[in-house]
Amino acid sequence: MEPKNIAPEYVHYLLRSYPFQEEFYKWGSGIVADLWSTRFSAMKQILIPVPPSAEQDAIVDFLDRELEEIDALIAKNEALVTNLLERRKALITSFVAFGSASSKAVPNNWIPQRLRHLATIESGRDYKEVEVFEGGYPIYGSGGEFGRASRYLYSGESVLLGRKGTIDRPLYVNEAFWTVDTMYWTRFKPGVCIKFMYYWATTIPFKMYSTNTALPSMTGADLKNMPINLPPLDEQIAIATELDQAIQGMDILQENSEKAVLLLRERRQALIASAVTGKLELRGQANG
């Protein structure tokens, strides 16, 4: 689109505001997001606020100034989250592979195993017949919990592993639960610390094993054949306990930073919407 009698910079903000987006979608057709479309003839009928040129310039100057600060804070928090995730992964990898953050060799008393020797890998099931809207037990898919069930497939400690979709985010659970067919669940044999196995599962190189399809997939056979050097049970427990303590602080910082990013993005959108719809008095700021 080529702006006519309106500042392009003002249009840039206007088209990214919630009020315009809501109006835009009203003129759309289709029910699937990827297939959603708007006829150009209909789009041309959308009404937009066009303040005087001086006010457009004032709005743009105000948003440029305010959003620069907000965007800097967003970038700072996102960088912190990335750094925390990298530190978390490196720490877990060192402990489950070598027993500590400083060691670079596998201890002699750790025994090479395959996951199939330590656990059975079970498939999830359809949830439609057990779904409830409140109470019940959590239903997990590869993206995490998304519903509640009147019954459960298993009750106790387990590591949930993605089969389709988000395959690289294992979950540790210690409760009664239900999983759907996009998520495997595990039943471990005696002599295994399941929390240790969860931490180990987060280090699986999922990209190496995911099938070459549009939707990332993980086969049960590949999971069963995953190699692991297994420490004695007391060492597994000690490693899991130390990681719990070490990671707790990182997880709190990550959660706080992610909340900050969410709030800053909401603040960003609210400022844009208020400015382009005239809710902020910026006339006095025109031309500086």
Secondary structure, DSSP 8 states (H G I E B T S, - for coil): ----SS-HHHHHHHTTSHHHHHHHHHT-B-SSGGG-B--HHHHTT-------HHHHHHHHHHHHHHHHHHHHHHHHHHHHHHHHHHHHHHHHHHHHHHSSSS--S--TT-EEEEGGGTEEEEE----TTTEESSSSEEEEETTEEEEEESS-SEEEEEEEEESBSS-S--EEEEEEEEE-TTEEEEEE-TT--HHHHHHHHTTS-HHHHS-SSSS-B--HHHHHT-EEEE--HHHHHHHHHHHHHHHHHHHHHHHHHHHHHHHHHHHHHHHHHHHHTT-S--GGGTT-
